[in-house]
Amino acid sequence: MYAVDSPATRTQRGPNGPGPERKAAGHRRRKRGGDDVVLPWLLSGPALILLALLLAYPVGRMLVLSFQKFGLKELWTGATAPFIGLENYVSVLSDSAFWSVVTRTVLFTAVSVVLSVLIGLGVALLMRRVNRTVRLVMIIAMMFVWALPALVQAQIFKMMTDSDVGVINYLIDKLPGVEFQNHSWFFTPIQGWIVITSCVVWAGIPFLAITLNAGLTQVPKELMEAATVDGANAWQSFKNITVPILKPLLVIVTTLSVIWNFGLFTQNWVMRDGKPEPEFQTLATYSYVQAFAQNKYGLGSAIAMITVLILLGAMAVYIRQMFKIGEVD
C-alpha cells in the first residue's frame, strides 16, 4: 500500500512485466515447494510421535469405554463391561441437558477468548509505547501471574468475591448509594459467569500480551513511518500494516486460547466447591460428574470423546498455522 516505485524496482520488474530476476526467484520458489511441505512435518514429526505414544492408551481406553456400559460393578469386580455400541452416544446426543452444556461452553469460550485476545493485544501495544524499564517490570509482573496454578487463581477470585469477607463487595459497598454488603455473586448465573470469565481472562492475558509484544517487534518501523508521511492516522496504520503482519500469530494465540478455555474445569469447579450447579456446568465438568459422581463411566467417556472431536477442529487450525507461520511470499 505504501510501496515506493524506485528505479531499482523498475529495473527488476522490466518494462513489460517481471524481469529475469523475478522470474528466476519464482522458479526457485517453485523448486523449493516440495521441501517447504515436507520439512515442517520432518521437524515436527518426533514431537507428534511422542504425543501419539503418550495419548494412545488413555484415548484408546476412553474410546472403548464409550461403547460399553461400564459402571461401579465393573470397576470393583473387574468384570468385562457389556458392549452396547452407540447407545451412550445416542443417549448423550438426545439429552437436552447436554446441548445446554455445549451451548454454555461455546458461549463462554467465545466471550473469554475475544476479551483475552483484545485486552492482551491492547497491553502488548502499550508495552511498545513505554520505555524498556517499565516494559521489563510489566513482563516480570505478568510472568508471576502466568506462573500461578489455575487452582490458586480460582481460590484468589473465590476469596475476593466471597459474600462475607470479599474485598470486591467491600469496595463496591463504599460507593455512594450502592448496597453490596453480603452480596452473593453466584446467586444468578450471569454474575457467576462474570466472576469465572474474569478469572480466566486475567490468567490468559500474560501469555497473550508477551507473545503479541514479541510479534509487534517484527513490524518494520520504516513502513509505519512511510504510512505517517503518506497521511495515514494511527488506526489506518494499525489496520493496514500491524494487523496483516500479526495475523498468523493472532490466529495461533487465538486457537490456543480456544483450546484452553473450551476445556474449562478448575475455575468453575473450585468456585462452586466441587459441586457446580447445572447452570455452571461445562463439558469438562459435565463429563466428570457423569463418570465419577454418578458412576456412569461409559456415558462420561462418550461425552469426553465428543469434546475431543470438537477440539480436533481447533487443533487442526493451530497445526496448519504453525506450518504456515514461516512462509514468506
C-alpha positions as CSV (number, residue, x, y, z in Angstrom):
1,M,0.0,0.0,0.0
2,Y,2.9,2.3,0.8
3,A,5.5,0.8,-1.5
4,V,7.8,3.1,-3.4
5,D,8.4,2.5,-7.1
6,S,12.2,3.0,-7.1
7,P,14.5,2.8,-10.2
8,A,15.9,-0.5,-8.9
9,T,12.4,-1.9,-8.6
10,R,11.5,-0.8,-12.1
11,T,14.7,-2.3,-13.5
12,Q,13.9,-5.6,-11.7
13,R,10.3,-5.6,-13.0
14,G,11.2,-4.6,-16.5
15,P,9.1,-2.5,-18.9
16,N,6.7,-5.3,-19.9
17,G,6.3,-7.3,-16.6
18,P,8.5,-9.2,-14.2
19,G,12.2,-9.1,-15.1
20,P,14.5,-12.0,-15.3
21,E,15.5,-11.7,-11.6
22,R,11.8,-12.0,-10.5
23,K,11.3,-15.0,-12.9
24,A,14.3,-16.8,-11.5
25,A,13.2,-16.2,-8.0
26,G,9.8,-17.6,-8.8
27,H,11.4,-20.6,-10.4
28,R,13.5,-21.2,-7.2
29,R,10.4,-20.9,-5.0
30,R,8.5,-23.4,-7.1
31,K,11.5,-25.7,-7.0
32,R,11.6,-25.5,-3.2
33,G,7.9,-26.0,-2.9
34,G,8.2,-29.7,-2.2
35,D,10.8,-29.1,0.5
36,D,8.6,-26.4,2.1
37,V,5.8,-29.0,2.5
38,V,7.9,-31.9,3.8
39,L,10.3,-30.1,6.0
40,P,7.8,-28.9,8.6
41,W,6.5,-32.5,9.0
42,L,10.0,-33.8,9.4
43,L,10.8,-31.2,12.1
44,S,7.5,-31.7,14.0
45,G,7.5,-35.5,13.5
46,P,9.3,-36.5,16.7
47,A,7.1,-34.3,18.8
48,L,3.9,-35.6,17.1
49,I,5.1,-39.3,17.5
50,L,5.8,-38.7,21.2
51,L,2.4,-37.1,21.8
52,A,0.7,-40.0,20.0
53,L,2.5,-42.5,22.2
54,L,1.6,-40.7,25.4
55,L,-2.1,-40.3,24.4
56,A,-2.6,-43.6,22.6
57,Y,-3.6,-45.6,25.7
58,P,-5.8,-43.1,27.6
59,V,-7.6,-42.0,24.4
60,G,-8.0,-45.6,23.2
61,R,-9.2,-46.7,26.6
62,M,-11.7,-43.9,26.7
63,L,-12.9,-44.8,23.2
64,V,-13.5,-48.4,24.2
65,L,-15.4,-47.3,27.4
66,S,-17.6,-45.1,25.4
67,F,-19.0,-48.2,23.7
68,Q,-19.6,-50.1,26.9
69,K,-21.9,-50.0,29.9
70,F,-19.2,-49.5,32.4
71,G,-20.4,-48.9,36.0
72,L,-19.4,-49.3,39.6
73,K,-19.9,-53.1,39.5
74,E,-17.4,-53.5,36.6
75,L,-15.0,-51.1,38.4
76,W,-14.9,-53.0,41.7
77,T,-15.2,-56.6,40.3
78,G,-13.1,-56.2,37.2
79,A,-15.8,-57.9,35.2
80,T,-15.9,-57.3,31.5
81,A,-18.4,-54.5,30.7
82,P,-21.1,-55.3,28.2
83,F,-20.7,-53.8,24.8
84,I,-23.7,-51.6,23.9
85,G,-22.5,-50.0,20.6
86,L,-23.6,-46.4,20.1
87,E,-26.1,-46.4,22.9
88,N,-24.1,-44.0,25.1
89,Y,-23.7,-41.5,22.2
90,V,-27.4,-41.7,21.3
91,S,-28.2,-41.1,25.0
92,V,-25.9,-38.1,25.2
93,L,-26.9,-36.5,21.9
94,S,-30.6,-36.9,22.6
95,D,-30.3,-35.3,26.1
96,S,-31.3,-31.6,26.2
97,A,-29.1,-31.0,29.2
98,F,-26.0,-32.0,27.2
99,W,-26.9,-29.4,24.5
100,S,-27.4,-26.8,27.1
101,V,-23.9,-27.5,28.4
102,V,-22.5,-27.4,24.9
103,T,-24.1,-24.0,24.3
104,R,-22.9,-22.7,27.6
105,T,-19.3,-23.9,26.9
106,V,-19.2,-22.4,23.4
107,L,-20.6,-19.0,24.6
108,F,-18.1,-18.9,27.5
109,T,-15.2,-19.8,25.1
110,A,-16.2,-17.2,22.6
111,V,-16.6,-14.4,25.2
112,S,-13.4,-15.3,27.1
113,V,-11.3,-15.7,24.0
114,V,-12.4,-12.4,22.5
115,L,-11.8,-10.5,25.7
116,S,-8.5,-12.2,26.3
117,V,-7.1,-11.5,22.8
118,L,-8.3,-7.9,22.7
119,I,-7.0,-7.0,26.1
120,G,-3.8,-8.9,25.5
121,L,-3.3,-7.0,22.2
122,G,-4.0,-3.7,24.0
123,V,-1.4,-4.5,26.7
124,A,1.1,-5.5,24.0
125,L,0.6,-2.2,22.2
126,L,1.0,-0.4,25.4
127,M,4.3,-2.3,26.1
128,R,5.7,-0.9,22.8
129,R,4.9,2.7,24.0
130,V,6.7,2.6,27.3
131,N,10.4,2.6,28.0
132,R,12.5,-0.5,28.4
133,T,12.5,-0.5,32.2
134,V,8.7,-0.2,32.5
135,R,8.3,-2.9,29.9
136,L,10.6,-5.3,31.8
137,V,8.6,-4.6,35.0
138,M,5.4,-5.4,33.2
139,I,6.8,-8.7,31.8
140,I,8.0,-9.8,35.2
141,A,4.7,-9.0,36.8
142,M,2.8,-10.9,34.1
143,M,5.1,-13.8,34.4
144,F,4.2,-14.1,38.1
145,V,0.5,-14.2,37.1
146,W,1.1,-16.7,34.4
147,A,3.1,-19.0,36.8
148,L,0.2,-19.2,39.3
149,P,-1.6,-22.6,39.1
150,A,-5.2,-22.5,38.0
151,L,-6.3,-23.8,41.4
152,V,-4.6,-20.9,43.1
153,Q,-6.1,-18.4,40.7
154,A,-9.6,-19.8,41.3
155,Q,-9.1,-19.6,45.1
156,I,-8.0,-16.0,44.9
157,F,-11.0,-14.9,42.9
158,K,-13.3,-17.0,45.1
159,M,-12.0,-15.2,48.2
160,M,-12.2,-11.8,46.5
161,T,-15.8,-12.3,45.7
162,D,-16.8,-14.0,48.9
163,S,-20.2,-12.7,50.2
164,D,-18.9,-12.2,53.7
165,V,-15.2,-11.2,53.5
166,G,-14.7,-10.5,49.8
167,V,-12.8,-7.3,49.0
168,I,-14.8,-6.7,45.9
169,N,-18.1,-6.5,47.8
170,Y,-16.4,-4.2,50.4
171,L,-15.1,-1.8,47.7
172,I,-18.4,-1.7,45.8
173,D,-20.3,-1.2,49.0
174,K,-18.3,2.0,49.6
175,L,-19.8,3.7,46.5
176,P,-22.4,6.3,47.3
177,G,-25.9,4.9,47.0
178,V,-24.8,1.2,46.5
179,E,-25.7,-1.6,48.9
180,F,-23.5,-4.5,48.2
181,Q,-22.9,-6.0,51.7
182,N,-23.2,-9.8,51.8
183,H,-23.9,-9.9,48.1
184,S,-23.6,-13.4,46.5
185,W,-22.0,-13.3,43.1
186,F,-23.2,-16.8,42.3
187,F,-26.8,-16.1,43.1
188,T,-27.5,-15.6,39.4
189,P,-25.7,-17.4,36.5
190,I,-24.8,-14.1,34.7
191,Q,-22.9,-12.7,37.7
192,G,-21.3,-16.0,38.5
193,W,-20.0,-16.4,34.9
194,I,-18.7,-12.8,35.1
195,V,-16.5,-13.9,38.0
196,I,-15.4,-17.1,36.3
197,T,-14.7,-15.3,33.0
198,S,-12.8,-12.6,34.7
199,C,-10.6,-15.2,36.4
200,V,-9.9,-16.9,33.1
201,V,-9.2,-13.7,31.2
202,W,-7.0,-12.4,33.9
203,A,-4.9,-15.6,33.8
204,G,-4.7,-15.6,30.0
205,I,-3.6,-12.0,29.4
206,P,0.1,-12.5,30.3
207,F,0.7,-15.2,27.7
208,L,-1.1,-13.2,25.0
209,A,0.4,-9.9,25.8
210,I,4.0,-11.2,26.0
211,T,3.6,-13.2,22.8
212,L,2.0,-10.4,20.8
213,N,4.6,-7.9,22.1
214,A,7.2,-10.2,20.6
215,G,5.2,-10.2,17.3
216,L,5.0,-6.4,17.3
217,T,8.8,-6.1,17.3
218,Q,8.7,-7.6,13.8
219,V,6.6,-4.7,12.4
220,P,9.1,-2.6,10.3
221,K,9.4,0.9,11.6
222,E,10.0,2.1,8.0
223,L,6.5,1.0,7.0
224,M,4.9,2.9,9.9
225,E,7.0,6.0,9.1
226,A,6.1,5.8,5.4
227,A,2.4,5.5,6.3
228,T,2.6,8.5,8.6
229,V,4.3,10.5,5.8
230,D,1.5,9.5,3.4
231,G,-1.1,10.9,5.8
232,A,-2.3,7.7,7.5
233,N,-3.6,8.1,11.0
234,A,-2.8,5.6,13.9
235,W,-5.9,3.5,13.2
236,Q,-5.2,3.2,9.5
237,S,-1.6,2.2,10.2
238,F,-2.7,-0.4,12.7
239,K,-5.4,-1.8,10.4
240,N,-3.3,-1.9,7.2
241,I,0.2,-2.7,8.5
242,T,0.2,-4.0,12.0
243,V,-2.8,-6.4,11.8
244,P,-1.7,-8.1,8.5
245,I,1.8,-8.7,9.9
246,L,0.4,-10.0,13.2
247,K,-2.3,-12.1,11.6
248,P,-0.6,-15.5,11.6
249,L,0.4,-15.0,15.3
250,L,-3.0,-13.8,16.2
251,V,-4.6,-16.9,14.7
252,I,-2.2,-19.1,16.6
253,V,-2.7,-17.5,20.0
254,T,-6.5,-17.3,19.4
255,T,-6.6,-21.0,18.6
256,L,-4.6,-21.9,21.7
257,S,-6.9,-19.8,23.8
258,V,-9.9,-21.6,22.3
259,I,-8.4,-25.0,23.1
260,W,-7.5,-24.0,26.7
261,N,-10.8,-22.2,27.5
262,F,-13.0,-24.8,25.9
263,G,-11.7,-27.3,28.4
264,L,-12.6,-25.1,31.4
265,F,-12.7,-27.2,34.6
266,T,-10.7,-25.9,37.5
267,Q,-12.2,-22.4,37.8
268,N,-15.9,-23.2,37.9
269,W,-15.2,-26.5,39.9
270,V,-13.3,-24.7,42.7
271,M,-15.5,-21.6,42.9
272,R,-18.6,-23.9,43.3
273,D,-16.8,-26.0,46.0
274,G,-16.6,-29.1,43.8
275,K,-20.4,-29.2,43.2
276,P,-21.2,-26.8,40.3
277,E,-24.9,-26.2,39.7
278,P,-26.3,-27.2,36.3
279,E,-26.0,-23.5,35.1
280,F,-22.3,-23.5,35.9
281,Q,-21.5,-26.8,34.2
282,T,-19.2,-27.0,31.2
283,L,-18.4,-30.0,29.0
284,A,-15.3,-31.0,31.2
285,T,-17.2,-30.8,34.5
286,Y,-20.3,-32.5,33.0
287,S,-18.2,-35.4,31.7
288,Y,-16.5,-35.7,35.1
289,V,-19.8,-35.7,37.0
290,Q,-21.4,-38.3,34.8
291,A,-18.4,-40.6,35.1
292,F,-17.3,-40.2,38.7
293,A,-20.2,-38.7,40.6
294,Q,-22.9,-40.9,39.0
295,N,-20.6,-43.8,38.2
296,K,-21.6,-43.8,34.5
297,Y,-18.1,-44.2,33.2
298,G,-19.2,-45.2,29.7
299,L,-21.5,-42.2,29.4
300,G,-18.8,-39.9,30.7
301,S,-16.3,-41.3,28.2
302,A,-18.8,-40.7,25.4
303,I,-19.1,-37.0,26.4
304,A,-15.3,-36.8,26.6
305,M,-14.9,-38.2,23.2
306,I,-17.4,-35.8,21.7
307,T,-15.4,-33.0,23.4
308,V,-12.2,-34.3,21.8
309,L,-13.8,-34.4,18.4
310,I,-14.9,-30.8,18.8
311,L,-11.4,-29.7,19.8
312,L,-9.8,-31.5,16.9
313,G,-11.1,-28.8,14.6
314,A,-9.3,-26.1,16.6
315,M,-6.2,-28.2,16.8
316,A,-6.2,-28.6,13.0
317,V,-6.3,-24.9,12.6
318,Y,-3.4,-24.4,15.1
319,I,-1.2,-27.0,13.4
320,R,-1.9,-25.6,10.0
321,Q,-0.9,-22.1,11.1
322,M,2.2,-23.4,12.8
323,F,3.3,-24.8,9.4
324,K,2.4,-21.5,7.6
325,I,3.9,-19.1,10.1
326,G,7.3,-19.0,8.5
327,E,6.2,-18.8,4.9
328,V,7.1,-15.6,3.1
329,D,5.8,-14.8,-0.3
